[in-house]
Amino acid sequence: MTKIRTIGVLTSGGDAPGMNAAIRAVTRAGIYNGFNIKGIYRGYDGLIKGEVKPFTTEDVSGIINRGGTILKTARSKDFMTPEGKLKAYETCVREEIDALVVIGGNGSLTGARDFGMEFDFPCIGLPGTIDNDLYGTDSTIGYDTTMNTIMVCVDRIRDTANSHERIFFVEVMGRDAGFLAQNSAIASGAEAAIIPEDMTDVDQLAQFMGRGIRKSKKSCIVIVSESPKCGALYYADRVKKEFPEFDVRVSILGHLQRGGTPSAHDRILASRTGVGAIEALRQGQRNIMVGVRNNEVVYVPFSECIRTDKPFDKKLITVLDELSI
Protein backbone atom coordinates (compact mmCIF):
# COMPACT_ATOMS: atom_id res chain seq x y z
CA MET A 1 0.00 0.00 0.00
CA THR A 2 1.35 3.42 -1.01
CA LYS A 3 2.22 5.62 1.93
CA ILE A 4 -0.08 8.65 2.04
CA ARG A 5 1.81 11.93 2.14
CA THR A 6 -0.52 14.35 0.35
CA ILE A 7 -4.31 14.58 0.67
CA GLY A 8 -6.54 16.40 -1.77
CA VAL A 9 -9.82 17.93 -0.58
CA LEU A 10 -12.73 19.03 -2.77
CA THR A 11 -16.39 20.01 -2.51
CA SER A 12 -18.86 18.67 -5.04
CA GLY A 13 -22.54 18.95 -5.94
CA GLY A 14 -24.81 21.48 -4.27
CA ASP A 15 -23.21 23.80 -1.72
CA ALA A 16 -24.15 23.41 1.93
CA PRO A 17 -23.52 25.64 4.96
CA GLY A 18 -20.64 24.12 6.89
CA MET A 19 -18.60 22.99 3.89
CA ASN A 20 -15.99 25.63 4.71
CA ALA A 21 -15.79 24.37 8.27
CA ALA A 22 -15.17 20.88 6.86
CA ILE A 23 -12.43 22.15 4.52
CA ARG A 24 -10.83 23.90 7.48
CA ALA A 25 -10.98 20.77 9.63
CA VAL A 26 -9.49 18.50 6.97
CA THR A 27 -6.71 21.00 6.26
CA ARG A 28 -5.71 21.69 9.84
CA ALA A 29 -6.10 18.13 11.11
CA GLY A 30 -4.12 16.91 8.11
CA ILE A 31 -1.27 19.32 8.68
CA TYR A 32 -1.30 18.56 12.41
CA ASN A 33 -0.81 14.88 11.59
CA GLY A 34 2.04 15.48 9.16
CA PHE A 35 0.23 15.40 5.80
CA ASN A 36 0.45 17.86 2.94
CA ILE A 37 -2.95 19.23 1.94
CA LYS A 38 -3.99 20.38 -1.51
CA GLY A 39 -7.26 22.16 -2.25
CA ILE A 40 -9.01 21.17 -5.47
CA TYR A 41 -11.24 23.86 -6.93
CA ARG A 42 -14.63 23.33 -8.61
CA GLY A 43 -15.13 19.73 -7.58
CA TYR A 44 -14.43 16.85 -9.93
CA ASP A 45 -14.27 19.27 -12.88
CA GLY A 46 -11.36 21.00 -11.20
CA LEU A 47 -9.69 17.67 -10.54
CA ILE A 48 -9.96 16.82 -14.24
CA LYS A 49 -8.58 20.24 -15.28
CA GLY A 50 -5.85 20.34 -12.65
CA GLU A 51 -7.16 23.28 -10.61
CA VAL A 52 -5.11 22.38 -7.55
CA LYS A 53 -3.39 24.53 -4.93
CA PRO A 54 -1.29 23.63 -1.87
CA PHE A 55 -3.16 24.60 1.30
CA THR A 56 -1.72 25.90 4.55
CA THR A 57 -3.46 26.73 7.81
CA GLU A 58 -3.59 30.35 6.66
CA ASP A 59 -5.64 29.38 3.59
CA VAL A 60 -8.48 28.22 5.85
CA SER A 61 -8.20 30.95 8.47
CA GLY A 62 -11.44 32.79 9.18
CA ILE A 63 -13.71 30.58 7.07
CA ILE A 64 -15.52 28.51 9.71
CA ASN A 65 -18.34 31.06 9.85
CA ARG A 66 -18.77 31.45 6.09
CA GLY A 67 -21.48 29.78 4.03
CA GLY A 68 -20.85 28.24 0.64
CA THR A 69 -17.43 26.82 -0.16
CA ILE A 70 -14.14 28.60 -0.79
CA LEU A 71 -13.16 25.72 -3.08
CA LYS A 72 -16.24 26.38 -5.26
CA THR A 73 -18.31 23.46 -6.44
CA ALA A 74 -19.78 21.96 -9.57
CA ARG A 75 -21.62 18.94 -10.88
CA SER A 76 -19.33 17.22 -13.37
CA LYS A 77 -20.72 15.25 -16.31
CA ASP A 78 -17.21 14.58 -17.58
CA PHE A 79 -16.26 12.79 -14.37
CA MET A 80 -19.01 10.26 -15.05
CA THR A 81 -17.12 9.07 -18.15
CA PRO A 82 -14.07 6.73 -18.17
CA GLU A 83 -12.08 9.44 -19.93
CA GLY A 84 -12.93 12.00 -17.28
CA LYS A 85 -11.98 9.71 -14.41
CA LEU A 86 -8.67 8.91 -16.11
CA LYS A 87 -7.84 12.61 -16.45
CA ALA A 88 -8.71 13.10 -12.78
CA TYR A 89 -6.40 10.24 -11.83
CA GLU A 90 -3.63 11.71 -13.98
CA THR A 91 -4.02 14.99 -12.08
CA CYS A 92 -3.62 13.10 -8.79
CA VAL A 93 -0.44 11.45 -10.07
CA ARG A 94 0.96 14.72 -11.40
CA GLU A 95 0.14 16.61 -8.19
CA GLU A 96 1.38 13.69 -6.05
CA ILE A 97 -2.01 13.43 -4.34
CA ASP A 98 -2.24 10.06 -2.57
CA ALA A 99 -5.81 10.26 -1.22
CA LEU A 100 -8.99 12.31 -1.63
CA VAL A 101 -11.46 13.73 0.85
CA VAL A 102 -14.72 14.48 -0.94
CA ILE A 103 -17.32 16.71 0.73
CA GLY A 104 -20.75 16.32 -0.84
CA GLY A 105 -23.96 14.38 -1.13
CA ASN A 106 -25.15 11.16 -2.70
CA GLY A 107 -23.88 11.84 -6.23
CA SER A 108 -20.53 13.14 -5.03
CA LEU A 109 -19.90 10.11 -2.83
CA THR A 110 -20.98 7.80 -5.65
CA GLY A 111 -18.30 9.43 -7.78
CA ALA A 112 -15.73 8.96 -5.00
CA ARG A 113 -16.68 5.30 -4.65
CA ASP A 114 -16.36 4.63 -8.38
CA PHE A 115 -13.07 6.52 -8.65
CA GLY A 116 -11.60 4.75 -5.64
CA MET A 117 -12.57 1.32 -6.93
CA GLU A 118 -11.43 1.90 -10.51
CA PHE A 119 -7.96 3.19 -9.61
CA ASP A 120 -7.49 1.52 -6.22
CA PHE A 121 -7.34 5.02 -4.76
CA PRO A 122 -8.11 5.95 -1.13
CA CYS A 123 -11.24 8.11 -0.96
CA ILE A 124 -13.00 9.38 2.15
CA GLY A 125 -16.39 11.11 2.04
CA LEU A 126 -17.90 13.75 4.29
CA PRO A 127 -21.71 14.11 4.27
CA GLY A 128 -22.14 17.61 2.86
CA THR A 129 -25.77 18.04 1.79
CA ILE A 130 -28.74 20.01 3.07
CA ASP A 131 -31.11 17.10 2.28
CA ASN A 132 -30.00 14.91 5.22
CA ASP A 133 -30.59 11.85 3.01
CA LEU A 134 -27.31 9.96 3.55
CA TYR A 135 -27.60 6.73 5.48
CA GLY A 136 -25.26 6.18 8.42
CA THR A 137 -25.14 9.64 9.97
CA ASP A 138 -27.76 11.28 12.16
CA SER A 139 -27.32 14.59 10.37
CA THR A 140 -25.53 15.89 7.30
CA ILE A 141 -23.44 19.04 7.06
CA GLY A 142 -25.76 21.93 6.17
CA TYR A 143 -29.05 20.32 7.20
CA ASP A 144 -29.42 22.07 10.56
CA THR A 145 -28.64 25.52 9.11
CA THR A 146 -31.07 25.02 6.25
CA MET A 147 -33.84 23.87 8.56
CA ASN A 148 -33.37 27.00 10.65
CA THR A 149 -33.40 29.17 7.52
CA ILE A 150 -36.71 27.61 6.45
CA MET A 151 -38.14 28.16 9.92
CA VAL A 152 -37.27 31.87 9.86
CA CYS A 153 -38.79 32.28 6.38
CA VAL A 154 -42.00 30.49 7.37
CA ASP A 155 -42.29 32.63 10.51
CA ARG A 156 -42.34 35.69 8.28
CA ILE A 157 -44.72 34.19 5.74
CA ARG A 158 -47.15 33.38 8.54
CA ASP A 159 -47.56 37.09 9.33
CA THR A 160 -48.95 37.63 5.83
CA ALA A 161 -50.99 34.42 5.92
CA ASN A 162 -52.69 35.52 9.13
CA SER A 163 -53.22 39.10 8.00
CA HIS A 164 -54.92 38.08 4.75
CA GLU A 165 -56.43 34.77 5.89
CA ARG A 166 -54.56 32.84 3.22
CA ILE A 167 -53.32 29.31 2.73
CA PHE A 168 -49.62 29.36 1.89
CA PHE A 169 -47.95 26.40 0.24
CA VAL A 170 -44.23 26.75 0.95
CA GLU A 171 -41.94 24.55 -1.16
CA VAL A 172 -38.63 23.48 0.32
CA MET A 173 -35.71 21.44 -0.97
CA GLY A 174 -35.03 17.84 -0.09
CA ARG A 175 -35.42 16.06 -3.41
CA ASP A 176 -36.62 12.54 -2.57
CA ALA A 177 -36.36 13.00 1.20
CA GLY A 178 -38.84 14.78 3.45
CA PHE A 179 -36.60 15.47 6.44
CA LEU A 180 -36.42 19.22 5.76
CA ALA A 181 -40.14 19.59 5.11
CA GLN A 182 -41.36 17.52 8.05
CA ASN A 183 -39.03 18.90 10.70
CA SER A 184 -39.25 22.52 9.56
CA ALA A 185 -43.06 22.15 9.61
CA ILE A 186 -42.92 21.04 13.25
CA ALA A 187 -40.43 23.78 14.15
CA SER A 188 -42.45 26.56 12.49
CA GLY A 189 -45.85 25.40 13.69
CA ALA A 190 -47.09 24.66 10.19
CA GLU A 191 -50.45 22.94 9.80
CA ALA A 192 -49.19 20.23 7.45
CA ALA A 193 -46.25 18.79 5.54
CA ILE A 194 -46.54 16.97 2.23
CA ILE A 195 -43.55 14.65 1.92
CA PRO A 196 -42.43 11.68 -0.22
CA GLU A 197 -42.33 9.32 2.77
CA ASP A 198 -46.08 9.78 3.30
CA MET A 199 -47.06 9.14 -0.32
CA THR A 200 -49.58 6.36 0.17
CA ASP A 201 -52.94 5.72 -1.43
CA VAL A 202 -54.34 8.40 0.85
CA ASP A 203 -54.60 11.80 -0.82
CA GLN A 204 -52.48 13.99 1.49
CA LEU A 205 -54.14 17.20 0.34
CA ALA A 206 -57.69 15.88 0.79
CA GLN A 207 -56.75 14.50 4.19
CA PHE A 208 -55.28 17.83 5.24
CA MET A 209 -58.18 19.90 3.93
CA GLY A 210 -60.65 17.65 5.71
CA ARG A 211 -58.77 17.82 8.99
CA GLY A 212 -56.91 21.09 9.14
CA ILE A 213 -59.14 23.73 7.59
CA ARG A 214 -62.14 24.94 9.52
CA LYS A 215 -64.21 28.07 9.35
CA SER A 216 -62.29 29.37 12.32
CA LYS A 217 -58.95 28.69 10.65
CA LYS A 218 -58.73 30.15 7.19
CA SER A 219 -55.01 30.93 7.34
CA CYS A 220 -52.43 28.18 7.44
CA ILE A 221 -49.04 27.03 6.23
CA VAL A 222 -48.37 23.82 4.33
CA ILE A 223 -44.74 22.79 3.78
CA VAL A 224 -44.21 20.80 0.57
CA SER A 225 -41.12 18.84 -0.48
CA GLU A 226 -39.97 19.86 -3.93
CA SER A 227 -41.14 17.61 -6.75
CA PRO A 228 -41.23 18.03 -10.53
CA LYS A 229 -44.78 16.61 -10.59
CA CYS A 230 -46.36 17.35 -7.21
CA GLY A 231 -44.73 20.46 -5.84
CA ALA A 232 -46.30 23.47 -4.15
CA LEU A 233 -47.76 24.83 -7.39
CA TYR A 234 -49.57 21.55 -8.05
CA TYR A 235 -51.26 21.52 -4.65
CA ALA A 236 -52.09 25.23 -4.77
CA ASP A 237 -53.80 24.77 -8.14
CA ARG A 238 -55.82 21.88 -6.75
CA VAL A 239 -57.05 23.94 -3.82
CA LYS A 240 -58.03 26.79 -6.12
CA LYS A 241 -60.12 24.39 -8.20
CA GLU A 242 -61.52 22.16 -5.47
CA PHE A 243 -61.91 24.76 -2.69
CA PRO A 244 -62.39 28.12 -4.47
CA GLU A 245 -63.51 29.80 -1.24
CA PHE A 246 -59.91 29.88 0.01
CA ASP A 247 -57.28 32.48 -0.89
CA VAL A 248 -54.15 30.54 -1.86
CA ARG A 249 -50.54 31.62 -2.35
CA VAL A 250 -47.27 29.82 -3.12
CA SER A 251 -43.78 30.59 -1.89
CA ILE A 252 -40.88 28.58 -3.33
CA LEU A 253 -37.86 29.21 -1.12
CA GLY A 254 -35.39 27.80 -3.65
CA HIS A 255 -31.71 28.63 -3.28
CA LEU A 256 -32.45 30.93 -0.38
CA GLN A 257 -32.16 27.75 1.69
CA ARG A 258 -28.57 26.94 0.71
CA GLY A 259 -26.78 30.08 1.82
CA GLY A 260 -26.09 31.74 5.12
CA THR A 261 -23.84 31.46 8.14
CA PRO A 262 -23.64 27.82 9.31
CA SER A 263 -25.15 26.99 12.68
CA ALA A 264 -23.08 25.86 15.64
CA HIS A 265 -24.35 22.31 15.06
CA ASP A 266 -23.14 22.26 11.45
CA ARG A 267 -19.77 23.77 12.36
CA ILE A 268 -19.21 21.13 15.02
CA LEU A 269 -20.40 18.30 12.77
CA ALA A 270 -18.11 19.47 9.96
CA SER A 271 -15.18 19.79 12.35
CA ARG A 272 -15.68 16.34 13.88
CA THR A 273 -16.10 14.57 10.53
CA GLY A 274 -13.16 16.48 9.02
CA VAL A 275 -10.88 15.32 11.81
CA GLY A 276 -12.42 11.86 11.45
CA ALA A 277 -11.49 11.77 7.76
CA ILE A 278 -7.81 12.30 8.58
CA GLU A 279 -7.98 9.67 11.32
CA ALA A 280 -9.56 7.22 8.86
CA LEU A 281 -6.68 7.70 6.42
CA ARG A 282 -4.16 7.26 9.22
CA GLN A 283 -5.84 3.93 9.98
CA GLY A 284 -5.59 2.86 6.35
CA GLN A 285 -9.32 3.05 5.69
CA ARG A 286 -10.77 3.89 2.27
CA ASN A 287 -14.09 4.04 0.43
CA ILE A 288 -15.99 5.12 3.53
CA MET A 289 -18.06 8.10 4.65
CA VAL A 290 -17.42 9.70 8.02
CA GLY A 291 -20.59 10.40 9.97
CA VAL A 292 -21.79 11.02 13.50
CA ARG A 293 -24.32 8.60 14.95
CA ASN A 294 -25.52 8.69 18.56
CA ASN A 295 -22.85 11.36 19.17
CA GLU A 296 -20.06 9.00 18.07
CA VAL A 297 -17.92 9.38 14.94
CA VAL A 298 -18.59 6.39 12.68
CA TYR A 299 -17.16 5.07 9.41
CA VAL A 300 -19.79 3.90 6.93
CA PRO A 301 -18.88 2.05 3.70
CA PHE A 302 -19.86 3.97 0.56
CA SER A 303 -21.92 0.96 -0.50
CA GLU A 304 -24.14 1.43 2.57
CA CYS A 305 -24.47 5.20 2.75
CA ILE A 306 -25.27 5.53 -0.96
CA ARG A 307 -27.54 2.56 -1.61
CA THR A 308 -29.42 2.34 1.67
CA ASP A 309 -32.39 4.65 2.21
CA LYS A 310 -32.12 6.67 5.38
CA PRO A 311 -34.94 5.64 7.72
CA PHE A 312 -37.65 8.25 8.22
CA ASP A 313 -39.34 8.34 11.62
CA LYS A 314 -43.05 8.12 10.83
CA LYS A 315 -43.80 9.26 14.39
CA LEU A 316 -42.90 12.78 13.24
CA ILE A 317 -46.00 12.74 11.04
CA THR A 318 -48.14 11.97 14.08
CA VAL A 319 -46.47 14.75 16.06
CA LEU A 320 -47.34 17.32 13.40
CA ASP A 321 -50.90 15.99 13.01
CA GLU A 322 -51.60 16.26 16.72
CA LEU A 323 -50.12 19.75 17.04
CA SER A 324 -51.83 21.27 14.00
CA ILE A 325 -55.44 21.02 15.16
C-alpha positions as CSV (number, residue, x, y, z in Angstrom):
1,M,0.0,0.0,0.0
2,T,1.4,3.4,-1.0
3,K,2.2,5.6,1.9
4,I,-0.1,8.7,2.0
5,R,1.8,11.9,2.1
6,T,-0.5,14.4,0.4
7,I,-4.3,14.6,0.7
8,G,-6.5,16.4,-1.8
9,V,-9.8,17.9,-0.6
10,L,-12.7,19.0,-2.8
11,T,-16.4,20.0,-2.5
12,S,-18.9,18.7,-5.0
13,G,-22.5,19.0,-5.9
14,G,-24.8,21.5,-4.3
15,D,-23.2,23.8,-1.7
16,A,-24.2,23.4,1.9
17,P,-23.5,25.6,5.0
18,G,-20.6,24.1,6.9
19,M,-18.6,23.0,3.9
20,N,-16.0,25.6,4.7
21,A,-15.8,24.4,8.3
22,A,-15.2,20.9,6.9
23,I,-12.4,22.1,4.5
24,R,-10.8,23.9,7.5
25,A,-11.0,20.8,9.6
26,V,-9.5,18.5,7.0
27,T,-6.7,21.0,6.3
28,R,-5.7,21.7,9.8
29,A,-6.1,18.1,11.1
30,G,-4.1,16.9,8.1
31,I,-1.3,19.3,8.7
32,Y,-1.3,18.6,12.4
33,N,-0.8,14.9,11.6
34,G,2.0,15.5,9.2
35,F,0.2,15.4,5.8
36,N,0.4,17.9,2.9
37,I,-3.0,19.2,1.9
38,K,-4.0,20.4,-1.5
39,G,-7.3,22.2,-2.2
40,I,-9.0,21.2,-5.5
41,Y,-11.2,23.9,-6.9
42,R,-14.6,23.3,-8.6
43,G,-15.1,19.7,-7.6
44,Y,-14.4,16.9,-9.9
45,D,-14.3,19.3,-12.9
46,G,-11.4,21.0,-11.2
47,L,-9.7,17.7,-10.5
48,I,-10.0,16.8,-14.2
49,K,-8.6,20.2,-15.3
50,G,-5.8,20.3,-12.6
51,E,-7.2,23.3,-10.6
52,V,-5.1,22.4,-7.6
53,K,-3.4,24.5,-4.9
54,P,-1.3,23.6,-1.9
55,F,-3.2,24.6,1.3
56,T,-1.7,25.9,4.5
57,T,-3.5,26.7,7.8
58,E,-3.6,30.4,6.7
59,D,-5.6,29.4,3.6
60,V,-8.5,28.2,5.9
61,S,-8.2,30.9,8.5
62,G,-11.4,32.8,9.2
63,I,-13.7,30.6,7.1
64,I,-15.5,28.5,9.7
65,N,-18.3,31.1,9.8
66,R,-18.8,31.4,6.1
67,G,-21.5,29.8,4.0
68,G,-20.9,28.2,0.6
69,T,-17.4,26.8,-0.2
70,I,-14.1,28.6,-0.8
71,L,-13.2,25.7,-3.1
72,K,-16.2,26.4,-5.3
73,T,-18.3,23.5,-6.4
74,A,-19.8,22.0,-9.6
75,R,-21.6,18.9,-10.9
76,S,-19.3,17.2,-13.4
77,K,-20.7,15.2,-16.3
78,D,-17.2,14.6,-17.6
79,F,-16.3,12.8,-14.4
80,M,-19.0,10.3,-15.1
81,T,-17.1,9.1,-18.1
82,P,-14.1,6.7,-18.2
83,E,-12.1,9.4,-19.9
84,G,-12.9,12.0,-17.3
85,K,-12.0,9.7,-14.4
86,L,-8.7,8.9,-16.1
87,K,-7.8,12.6,-16.5
88,A,-8.7,13.1,-12.8
89,Y,-6.4,10.2,-11.8
90,E,-3.6,11.7,-14.0
91,T,-4.0,15.0,-12.1
92,C,-3.6,13.1,-8.8
93,V,-0.4,11.4,-10.1
94,R,1.0,14.7,-11.4
95,E,0.1,16.6,-8.2
96,E,1.4,13.7,-6.1
97,I,-2.0,13.4,-4.3
98,D,-2.2,10.1,-2.6
99,A,-5.8,10.3,-1.2
100,L,-9.0,12.3,-1.6
101,V,-11.5,13.7,0.9
102,V,-14.7,14.5,-0.9
103,I,-17.3,16.7,0.7
104,G,-20.7,16.3,-0.8
105,G,-24.0,14.4,-1.1
106,N,-25.1,11.2,-2.7
107,G,-23.9,11.8,-6.2
108,S,-20.5,13.1,-5.0
109,L,-19.9,10.1,-2.8
110,T,-21.0,7.8,-5.6
111,G,-18.3,9.4,-7.8
112,A,-15.7,9.0,-5.0
113,R,-16.7,5.3,-4.7
114,D,-16.4,4.6,-8.4
115,F,-13.1,6.5,-8.7
116,G,-11.6,4.7,-5.6
117,M,-12.6,1.3,-6.9
118,E,-11.4,1.9,-10.5
119,F,-8.0,3.2,-9.6
120,D,-7.5,1.5,-6.2
121,F,-7.3,5.0,-4.8
122,P,-8.1,6.0,-1.1
123,C,-11.2,8.1,-1.0
124,I,-13.0,9.4,2.2
125,G,-16.4,11.1,2.0
126,L,-17.9,13.8,4.3
127,P,-21.7,14.1,4.3
128,G,-22.1,17.6,2.9
129,T,-25.8,18.0,1.8
130,I,-28.7,20.0,3.1
131,D,-31.1,17.1,2.3
132,N,-30.0,14.9,5.2
133,D,-30.6,11.9,3.0
134,L,-27.3,10.0,3.5
135,Y,-27.6,6.7,5.5
136,G,-25.3,6.2,8.4
137,T,-25.1,9.6,10.0
138,D,-27.8,11.3,12.2
139,S,-27.3,14.6,10.4
140,T,-25.5,15.9,7.3
141,I,-23.4,19.0,7.1
142,G,-25.8,21.9,6.2
143,Y,-29.0,20.3,7.2
144,D,-29.4,22.1,10.6
145,T,-28.6,25.5,9.1
146,T,-31.1,25.0,6.3
147,M,-33.8,23.9,8.6
148,N,-33.4,27.0,10.7
149,T,-33.4,29.2,7.5
150,I,-36.7,27.6,6.5
151,M,-38.1,28.2,9.9
152,V,-37.3,31.9,9.9
153,C,-38.8,32.3,6.4
154,V,-42.0,30.5,7.4
155,D,-42.3,32.6,10.5
156,R,-42.3,35.7,8.3
157,I,-44.7,34.2,5.7
158,R,-47.2,33.4,8.5
159,D,-47.6,37.1,9.3
160,T,-48.9,37.6,5.8
161,A,-51.0,34.4,5.9
162,N,-52.7,35.5,9.1
163,S,-53.2,39.1,8.0
164,H,-54.9,38.1,4.8
165,E,-56.4,34.8,5.9
166,R,-54.6,32.8,3.2
167,I,-53.3,29.3,2.7
168,F,-49.6,29.4,1.9
169,F,-47.9,26.4,0.2
170,V,-44.2,26.7,1.0
171,E,-41.9,24.6,-1.2
172,V,-38.6,23.5,0.3
173,M,-35.7,21.4,-1.0
174,G,-35.0,17.8,-0.1
175,R,-35.4,16.1,-3.4
176,D,-36.6,12.5,-2.6
177,A,-36.4,13.0,1.2
178,G,-38.8,14.8,3.4
179,F,-36.6,15.5,6.4
180,L,-36.4,19.2,5.8
181,A,-40.1,19.6,5.1
182,Q,-41.4,17.5,8.0
183,N,-39.0,18.9,10.7
184,S,-39.3,22.5,9.6
185,A,-43.1,22.1,9.6
186,I,-42.9,21.0,13.2
187,A,-40.4,23.8,14.1
188,S,-42.5,26.6,12.5
189,G,-45.9,25.4,13.7
190,A,-47.1,24.7,10.2
191,E,-50.4,22.9,9.8
192,A,-49.2,20.2,7.5
193,A,-46.2,18.8,5.5
194,I,-46.5,17.0,2.2
195,I,-43.5,14.6,1.9
196,P,-42.4,11.7,-0.2
197,E,-42.3,9.3,2.8
198,D,-46.1,9.8,3.3
199,M,-47.1,9.1,-0.3
200,T,-49.6,6.4,0.2
201,D,-52.9,5.7,-1.4
202,V,-54.3,8.4,0.9
203,D,-54.6,11.8,-0.8
204,Q,-52.5,14.0,1.5
205,L,-54.1,17.2,0.3
206,A,-57.7,15.9,0.8
207,Q,-56.8,14.5,4.2
208,F,-55.3,17.8,5.2
209,M,-58.2,19.9,3.9
210,G,-60.7,17.6,5.7
211,R,-58.8,17.8,9.0
212,G,-56.9,21.1,9.1
213,I,-59.1,23.7,7.6
214,R,-62.1,24.9,9.5
215,K,-64.2,28.1,9.4
216,S,-62.3,29.4,12.3
217,K,-58.9,28.7,10.7
218,K,-58.7,30.2,7.2
219,S,-55.0,30.9,7.3
220,C,-52.4,28.2,7.4
221,I,-49.0,27.0,6.2
222,V,-48.4,23.8,4.3
223,I,-44.7,22.8,3.8
224,V,-44.2,20.8,0.6
225,S,-41.1,18.8,-0.5
226,E,-40.0,19.9,-3.9
227,S,-41.1,17.6,-6.7
228,P,-41.2,18.0,-10.5
229,K,-44.8,16.6,-10.6
230,C,-46.4,17.4,-7.2
231,G,-44.7,20.5,-5.8
232,A,-46.3,23.5,-4.1
233,L,-47.8,24.8,-7.4
234,Y,-49.6,21.6,-8.1
235,Y,-51.3,21.5,-4.7
236,A,-52.1,25.2,-4.8
237,D,-53.8,24.8,-8.1
238,R,-55.8,21.9,-6.8
239,V,-57.1,23.9,-3.8
240,K,-58.0,26.8,-6.1
241,K,-60.1,24.4,-8.2
242,E,-61.5,22.2,-5.5
243,F,-61.9,24.8,-2.7
244,P,-62.4,28.1,-4.5
245,E,-63.5,29.8,-1.2
246,F,-59.9,29.9,0.0
247,D,-57.3,32.5,-0.9
248,V,-54.2,30.5,-1.9
249,R,-50.5,31.6,-2.3
250,V,-47.3,29.8,-3.1
251,S,-43.8,30.6,-1.9
252,I,-40.9,28.6,-3.3
253,L,-37.9,29.2,-1.1
254,G,-35.4,27.8,-3.7
255,H,-31.7,28.6,-3.3
256,L,-32.4,30.9,-0.4
257,Q,-32.2,27.7,1.7
258,R,-28.6,26.9,0.7
259,G,-26.8,30.1,1.8
260,G,-26.1,31.7,5.1
261,T,-23.8,31.5,8.1
262,P,-23.6,27.8,9.3
263,S,-25.2,27.0,12.7
264,A,-23.1,25.9,15.6
265,H,-24.4,22.3,15.1
266,D,-23.1,22.3,11.5
267,R,-19.8,23.8,12.4
268,I,-19.2,21.1,15.0
269,L,-20.4,18.3,12.8
270,A,-18.1,19.5,10.0
271,S,-15.2,19.8,12.4
272,R,-15.7,16.3,13.9
273,T,-16.1,14.6,10.5
274,G,-13.2,16.5,9.0
275,V,-10.9,15.3,11.8
276,G,-12.4,11.9,11.4
277,A,-11.5,11.8,7.8
278,I,-7.8,12.3,8.6
279,E,-8.0,9.7,11.3
280,A,-9.6,7.2,8.9
281,L,-6.7,7.7,6.4
282,R,-4.2,7.3,9.2
283,Q,-5.8,3.9,10.0
284,G,-5.6,2.9,6.4
285,Q,-9.3,3.1,5.7
286,R,-10.8,3.9,2.3
287,N,-14.1,4.0,0.4
288,I,-16.0,5.1,3.5
289,M,-18.1,8.1,4.6
290,V,-17.4,9.7,8.0
291,G,-20.6,10.4,10.0
292,V,-21.8,11.0,13.5
293,R,-24.3,8.6,15.0
294,N,-25.5,8.7,18.6
295,N,-22.9,11.4,19.2
296,E,-20.1,9.0,18.1
297,V,-17.9,9.4,14.9
298,V,-18.6,6.4,12.7
299,Y,-17.2,5.1,9.4
300,V,-19.8,3.9,6.9
301,P,-18.9,2.1,3.7
302,F,-19.9,4.0,0.6
303,S,-21.9,1.0,-0.5
304,E,-24.1,1.4,2.6
305,C,-24.5,5.2,2.7
306,I,-25.3,5.5,-1.0
307,R,-27.5,2.6,-1.6
308,T,-29.4,2.3,1.7
309,D,-32.4,4.6,2.2
310,K,-32.1,6.7,5.4
311,P,-34.9,5.6,7.7
312,F,-37.7,8.2,8.2
313,D,-39.3,8.3,11.6
314,K,-43.1,8.1,10.8
315,K,-43.8,9.3,14.4
316,L,-42.9,12.8,13.2
317,I,-46.0,12.7,11.0
318,T,-48.1,12.0,14.1
319,V,-46.5,14.7,16.1
320,L,-47.3,17.3,13.4
321,D,-50.9,16.0,13.0
322,E,-51.6,16.3,16.7
323,L,-50.1,19.8,17.0
324,S,-51.8,21.3,14.0
325,I,-55.4,21.0,15.2
